[in-house]
């Protein structure tokens, strides 16, 4: 059964770079704005039910309807995930990712 998006906008410490990430305030924060990494914690957005807990490394960018998404690959289980780019994400890293083939 598919559930709707669950908004969980929380502060967290980035598992990849140690940055103290603050919540966004307009939608759920799901990755570090500094290094763009995330953690594989959701099966469905916001459910926090995934047991993997692997580091999601950004591997590319894709255009999706009205926004752009970061494409991730989980270091632990190999799953591909996508997250919408946030307004405060590291622009230099986004540009670098956009020039890499996925």
Helices and strands as residue ranges (DSSP letters): E 12-13, E 20-21, E 38-39, E 55-64, E 67-74, E 80-84, H 91-98
